[in-house]
Amino acid sequence: MNSPDSHLSPESAAERQLVFKVLHSTLNMLGSVVGRHTEIVLHDLSRPESSIVAIANGHVTGRRVGSPVLAGPREDLGFIAVRRAMEDRSGSEPVLVENYPTTAPDGRPLRSSTVVYRDSSGQPFATLCTNADLSGIAAAHACLGELLGLGAAPEPRHDEPQDMEQLMAQIIQQACPGGRALMKKAQKLEAVRQMQDRGLFIVKGGIEKAAAALGVTRYTIYNYLDQIRATDQASQQE
């Protein structure tokens, strides 16, 4: 994914700027009413190393404005939606992925939804995401407090943010912890699936890093992704 916007035409740049203004105000409005258990995040996909341009209730995942795109929940289907939108630019309508389970960086279960926004050329450039932490709703008083938005929101955690290279290396290492030496094709396919699910391939250089880690060419990674997509489509039709 290319980070600078200098290649955009003035019309496309103006179009994107307008959408970001609308989404920013929408985020602020929603963030004021949903309660402290629901995080709302606006990403600028042209700058993956610092993609978050607005966020409400960032304490849910410990993120803030300027955090990278890979620092969010695990098992996020939004990453797959972005990658597929990057590959298929035949339309400009938003892509919606609703109400799917994810996991916060500290292991708490979340429910998430993502909208991928595309410009008039079909290029995805923004995502608006919600991540709801439902763990506190087990107790009645906690449920009421969360739903009514009572009390001040917890202060965001100030963990030292990881840079993009660290996050990419972590994703690759966790997908193939034993190294590539004894990995069969099926294991490499599964590793690529895990990397895709965590968003590695929407970031510039992700394909090349995965190929180097698995000892294959970048074209083999693309072939694996095609096989994964075909398998997923076949299972959906059953």
C-alpha positions in Angstrom: 0.0 0.0 0.0 1.5 3.3 -1.0 1.5 5.9 1.8 1.8 9.3 0.0 -1.2 10.9 -1.6 0.8 12.9 -4.1 -0.2 10.6 -6.9 -3.9 11.5 -6.4 -5.7 13.9 -8.8 -7.0 17.1 -7.2 -10.5 15.7 -7.6 -9.7 12.4 -5.8 -7.9 14.3 -3.1 -10.9 16.6 -2.5 -13.3 13.6 -2.6 -11.3 11.8 0.1 -10.9 14.9 2.2 -14.7 15.5 2.2 -15.3 11.8 3.2 -12.8 12.1 6.1 -14.5 15.3 7.3 -17.9 13.6 7.3 -16.6 10.4 9.0 -14.7 12.4 11.6 -17.8 14.2 12.7 -19.8 11.0 12.6 -17.2 9.3 14.9 -17.4 12.2 17.4 -21.2 12.0 17.5 -21.3 8.2 17.9 -18.5 8.3 20.5 -20.5 10.6 22.7 -23.5 8.2 23.0 -22.4 4.6 22.7 -20.8 4.3 26.1 -17.2 3.7 27.1 -17.3 0.0 26.2 -17.4 0.7 22.4 -14.3 1.9 20.6 -14.8 3.7 17.2 -11.8 4.1 15.0 -11.2 6.0 11.7 -8.3 4.8 9.6 -6.5 6.5 6.7 -5.3 3.5 4.7 -2.7 5.6 2.8 -0.6 5.9 5.9 -0.6 2.4 7.5 2.3 3.2 9.9 0.1 5.8 11.6 -3.3 5.1 10.2 -5.6 6.2 13.1 -6.7 9.7 12.4 -9.6 9.8 14.9 -10.6 7.5 17.8 -13.2 7.4 20.5 -12.8 5.2 23.6 -9.3 4.1 22.6 -8.9 2.4 26.0 -10.7 -0.6 24.6 -7.7 -1.6 22.6 -5.1 0.8 24.0 -4.7 2.8 20.8 -4.6 6.5 20.1 -4.4 8.9 17.1 -1.3 8.0 15.2 -1.3 4.2 16.1 -0.5 1.9 13.2 -3.1 -0.2 11.4 -1.7 -3.5 12.6 -2.0 -2.6 16.3 -5.7 -3.4 16.6 -7.7 -6.5 17.4 -6.7 -9.9 16.3 -8.7 -12.0 13.9 -10.1 -8.8 12.3 -12.1 -9.6 9.1 -11.8 -6.0 8.2 -8.3 -6.7 6.9 -9.6 -9.3 4.5 -12.2 -6.9 3.3 -9.6 -4.2 2.7 -7.3 -6.5 0.7 -10.2 -7.7 -1.5 -11.3 -4.2 -2.1 -7.7 -3.4 -3.2 -7.8 -6.3 -5.6 -11.3 -5.6 -7.0 -11.8 -1.9 -7.9 -14.9 -2.6 -10.1 -17.1 -0.6 -7.8 -16.9 2.4 -5.5 -19.6 1.5 -3.0 -18.6 0.9 0.7 -17.9 -2.6 1.8 -19.5 -3.6 5.1 -18.4 -6.5 7.4 -20.8 -6.8 10.3 -20.8 -8.1 13.9 -17.8 -10.5 13.9 -15.7 -11.7 16.9 -12.2 -10.3 17.4 -9.8 -10.3 20.3 -8.2 -7.3 22.0 -4.4 -7.2 22.3 -4.8 -8.2 26.0 -7.0 -11.2 25.2 -10.5 -9.8 25.9 -13.2 -10.9 23.5 -14.7 -8.1 21.3 -17.5 -7.8 18.8 -16.5 -5.7 15.7 -17.8 -4.2 12.5 -15.9 -2.5 9.7 -16.9 -0.3 6.8 -14.3 0.1 4.0 -14.7 3.3 2.0 -13.6 3.5 -1.6 -13.2 6.6 -3.8 -14.7 7.0 -7.3 -11.9 5.0 -8.8 -12.6 2.0 -6.6 -9.5 2.4 -4.4 -10.1 1.8 -0.7 -8.8 4.7 1.3 -10.6 4.7 4.7 -12.2 2.4 7.2 -14.5 3.1 10.1 -14.5 0.4 12.7 -16.3 -0.4 15.9 -15.0 -2.7 18.6 -17.3 -3.4 21.5 -15.9 -4.9 24.8 -18.8 -6.9 26.3 -16.8 -8.5 29.1 -18.2 -6.1 31.7 -21.8 -6.9 30.9 -21.7 -10.1 33.0 -22.6 -8.2 36.2 -25.9 -6.2 36.3 -24.4 -3.0 37.7 -21.6 -3.1 35.2 -24.1 -3.6 32.4 -26.1 -0.6 33.5 -23.0 1.6 33.9 -21.7 0.6 30.4 -25.0 1.0 28.6 -25.8 4.4 30.2 -22.3 5.7 29.8 -22.0 6.5 33.5 -18.8 7.6 34.9 -15.7 8.9 33.3 -14.0 6.7 30.6 -10.8 5.1 31.8 -7.6 6.8 30.8 -6.0 5.2 27.7 -3.1 2.9 28.5 0.2 4.5 27.6 2.1 1.5 26.6 5.0 2.2 24.3 3.6 1.9 20.8 5.3 -0.6 18.5 6.4 0.5 15.2 5.3 -1.0 11.9 8.4 -3.2 11.5 8.0 -4.7 14.9 4.3 -5.4 14.3 5.0 -7.1 11.0 7.8 -9.2 12.4 5.5 -10.2 15.3 2.7 -11.3 13.0 5.1 -13.4 10.8 6.8 -15.0 13.9 3.5 -16.0 15.4 2.3 -17.4 12.1 5.3 -19.7 11.8 6.9 -20.0 15.2 9.0 -23.0 14.3 10.6 -21.4 11.3 10.3 -22.5 7.7 12.7 -25.4 7.7 10.2 -28.3 8.2 7.1 -26.6 7.0 5.0 -28.4 4.4 2.9 -26.6 1.8 -0.3 -27.0 3.9 1.5 -25.4 6.9 2.7 -22.5 4.8 -0.8 -22.0 3.5 -2.1 -21.9 7.0 0.7 -19.4 8.0 -0.3 -17.2 5.0 -3.9 -17.4 6.1 -3.0 -16.2 9.6 -0.9 -13.4 8.2 -3.8 -12.3 6.0 -6.2 -12.4 8.9 -4.0 -10.1 10.9 -3.6 -7.5 8.1 -0.1 -8.1 7.0 -0.9 -8.0 3.3 -2.6 -4.6 3.2 0.7 -3.0 4.3 3.4 -2.2 1.8 6.2 -4.8 1.9 4.0 -7.4 3.6 4.0 -9.8 0.7 7.8 -9.6 0.4 8.4 -10.1 4.1 6.1 -13.2 4.2 7.9 -14.6 1.1 11.3 -14.2 2.7 10.1 -15.8 6.0 8.6 -18.8 4.2 11.4 -19.2 1.7 9.2 -18.8 -1.3 8.7 -16.1 -4.0 6.2 -13.3 -3.8 4.3 -15.0 -6.6 3.9 -18.1 -4.5 2.4 -15.9 -1.8 -0.1 -14.5 -4.3 -0.9 -18.1 -5.4 -1.5 -19.1 -1.8 -3.9 -16.2 -1.3 -5.8 -17.2 -4.4 -6.1 -20.8 -3.0 -7.3 -19.5 0.3 -9.9 -17.3 -1.4 -11.1 -20.2 -3.5 -11.4 -22.4 -0.5 -13.4 -19.8 1.4 -15.7 -19.2 -1.5 -16.3 -22.9 -1.9 -17.1 -23.3 1.8 -19.6 -20.4 1.6 -21.5 -22.1 -1.2 -21.9 -25.4 0.7 
